[in-house]
């Protein structure tokens, strides 16, 4: 009986180790959450041959030139936003953050991140309660002032569209000192938020 219980314990231990090994191999091959991968791509950053203060000023001008409102700015960082209303009951806000970091040799690297927030118009109906002692209380929807409608945030995500960032970094380059006066200005984009993918 004792040998049988030892044999069963060894089999159970071997089975659990095998299952644990299979599980750990599988988790290594799974994609990271929401497709987050730290790779060599530089979607969110570019290097410029100027100092961080000059690079941030060029970034500020590039955003202003595209209709963004500068919410906060320092010598080496800024936040800007732009609002869109693609439909009457939806609202989209694009928030852009830039950080300009010094590099060796007096150059700068500019990191830019855009977050798209989506809002929808949600209505709330009002109701009134009437109480009668014998029957109880009854709630009845009453249209007071046509109902209340509020914008409610329904989604938020980091814009991952490489074309969006490439165009933005190209505009930053345009506003750097030394840009020729006869340089061709790229046409402005349509008034639609970028595809976040």
NORUR-V294265 format. One record per backbone hydrogen bond with DSSP energy under -1.0 kcal/mol. NH is the residue of the N-H (numbers start at 1). CO is the residue of the C=O. If there is no record, write none. Layout:
BEGIN
NH	CO
NH	CO
END
This chain:
BEGIN
5	1
6	2
7	3
8	4
9	5
10	6
11	7
12	8
13	9
14	10
15	11
16	12
17	13
18	14
19	15
20	16
21	17
22	18
23	19
24	20
25	21
26	22
27	23
28	24
29	25
35	32
36	33
46	110
48	108
55	51
56	52
57	53
58	54
59	55
60	56
61	57
62	58
63	59
64	60
65	61
66	63
67	64
68	63
69	81
71	79
72	79
74	77
78	98
79	72
80	96
81	69
82	94
84	92
90	87
91	119
92	84
93	117
94	82
95	115
96	80
97	113
98	78
99	111
100	76
101	109
103	107
106	103
108	48
109	101
110	46
111	99
112	44
113	97
115	95
116	157
117	93
118	155
119	91
120	152
121	89
122	150
124	148
128	140
130	138
132	136
136	132
138	130
140	128
142	126
144	142
147	144
148	124
150	122
152	120
154	118
155	118
157	116
159	114
160	196
165	161
166	162
167	163
168	164
169	165
170	166
171	167
172	168
173	169
174	170
175	171
176	173
179	176
183	180
192	190
END
